[in-house]
Amino acid sequence: MTHAGFAERDVTLLDLLDRALDKGVVLRGDLTLAVADVDLVYVGLQVLLSSVETAERMRRTGRIPDDPGPAERESPVAGP
């Protein structure tokens, strides 16, 4: 099945990797381990995959904020 207006072409893994590194890819996810509806472990993941040049360009233009220090990060688990 082809779509009108789109040219068919082979896309290699190298093409995909080049585009991902040039534009940047952000992956976010949360993982919670629970037993009997009691949350035991929470893991929050944020991954930015880009080239160094792209990351520097994004930081200069304000598209990605500076990384907060450990004291500034919010903890998903409430304290005692």
C-alpha positions in Angstrom: 0.0 0.0 0.0 1.5 3.3 -1.0 0.4 6.8 -0.1 0.0 9.4 -2.9 2.7 12.1 -2.7 5.2 10.0 -0.9 8.1 8.6 -2.9 9.2 5.1 -1.9 12.8 4.8 -0.9 14.9 2.6 1.2 15.9 4.1 4.6 19.0 2.6 6.1 19.9 2.4 9.8 22.6 4.9 9.1 20.1 7.4 7.8 17.9 7.0 10.8 20.8 7.3 13.2 22.1 10.4 11.4 18.6 12.1 11.6 18.2 11.1 15.3 21.6 12.6 16.2 21.0 15.7 14.2 17.5 16.5 15.6 17.8 14.8 19.0 15.5 12.2 20.5 14.0 12.4 24.0 12.8 9.2 25.7 10.9 9.4 29.0 9.5 6.6 31.1 8.3 5.7 34.6 8.6 2.3 36.2 6.9 1.4 39.4 7.4 -2.0 41.1 4.4 -2.8 43.3 3.4 -5.8 45.4 -0.2 -6.1 46.6 -0.9 -2.5 45.5 2.0 -1.2 47.6 4.5 0.8 45.5 8.0 -0.5 46.5 10.3 1.0 43.8 9.8 4.0 41.5 12.2 4.8 38.7 11.9 7.8 36.5 13.9 7.8 33.3 14.8 10.7 31.0 17.2 10.1 28.1 18.3 12.7 25.5 20.1 11.1 22.5 21.8 13.6 20.3 25.1 14.6 19.0 27.2 17.0 21.2 26.8 19.7 18.6 23.0 19.4 18.6 22.9 19.4 22.4 25.0 22.6 22.6 22.8 24.2 19.9 19.7 23.3 21.9 21.1 24.6 25.1 22.1 27.9 23.5 18.6 28.4 22.1 16.9 27.4 25.3 15.2 24.3 24.0 16.6 22.2 26.8 17.1 23.5 30.4 20.2 23.1 32.4 20.2 19.9 34.5 19.1 20.7 38.1 21.3 19.5 40.9 20.2 16.6 43.2 18.9 19.0 45.8 16.6 20.8 43.3 15.1 17.6 41.8 11.6 16.7 43.1 11.3 13.2 44.7 8.2 11.2 43.6 8.2 9.5 47.0 6.9 11.6 50.0 9.2 11.8 53.0 8.3 10.8 56.5 
